Amino acid sequence: MKRLWPKQGDIVKITAEHHYKLGAIGVVVGDYAKSKHNAGKAYHIRFFDGTKRTCFKKNFEVISENR
């Protein structure tokens, strides 16, 4: 069963070209939200080229889950 929200350590792939390089792969570092109301909408992602970006959940897909 697929989880609704990604969690720290999941490997993700960018699916929306306007945000960052289409097809870029990175690791979820943590949730961006500072409050319960915004939790699960955006995440900090560390890409393999060393950059760290904030991405909305709708702009990436989980390709490997951290167990």
SULHUVEN-V692942 format. One record per residue. RES is the residue in three letters. PHI is phi as a letter, one per 20 degrees, with the letter a starting at -180 (* if undefined). NEAR is the number of other C-alpha atoms within 12 Angstrom. D_CENTER is the distance of its C-alpha to the mean C-alpha in whole Angstrom. Layout:
RES	PHI	NEAR	D_CENTER
RES	PHI	NEAR	D_CENTER
This chain:
MET	*	4	19
LYS	f	11	15
ARG	f	15	13
LEU	f	13	12
TRP	c	23	9
PRO	f	36	7
LYS	c	29	8
GLN	g	24	9
GLY	n	23	10
ASP	f	29	8
ILE	e	28	8
VAL	c	36	6
LYS	c	32	8
ILE	f	31	8
THR	d	22	11
ALA	d	18	12
GLU	f	15	14
HIS	f	13	15
HIS	e	19	12
TYR	b	23	12
LYS	g	21	13
LEU	f	17	13
GLY	n	21	13
ALA	f	29	11
ILE	d	28	9
GLY	b	34	8
VAL	d	36	7
VAL	f	38	5
VAL	e	25	8
GLY	r	27	8
ASP	e	28	9
TYR	e	26	10
ALA	f	18	13
LYS	d	13	16
SER	c	11	18
LYS	f	10	18
HIS	f	10	18
ASN	d	14	15
ALA	f	18	13
GLY	n	25	10
LYS	e	25	10
ALA	b	27	7
TYR	c	34	5
HIS	e	30	6
ILE	c	38	5
ARG	e	26	9
PHE	e	26	10
PHE	f	18	13
ASP	e	13	15
GLY	n	12	15
THR	e	17	13
LYS	c	20	10
ARG	c	27	9
THR	d	27	8
CYS	c	37	6
PHE	f	29	7
LYS	g	31	6
LYS	f	22	9
ASN	e	25	8
PHE	b	35	6
GLU	c	31	7
VAL	f	30	8
ILE	d	22	10
SER	b	20	11
GLU	e	21	11
ASN	e	16	13
ARG	e	10	16
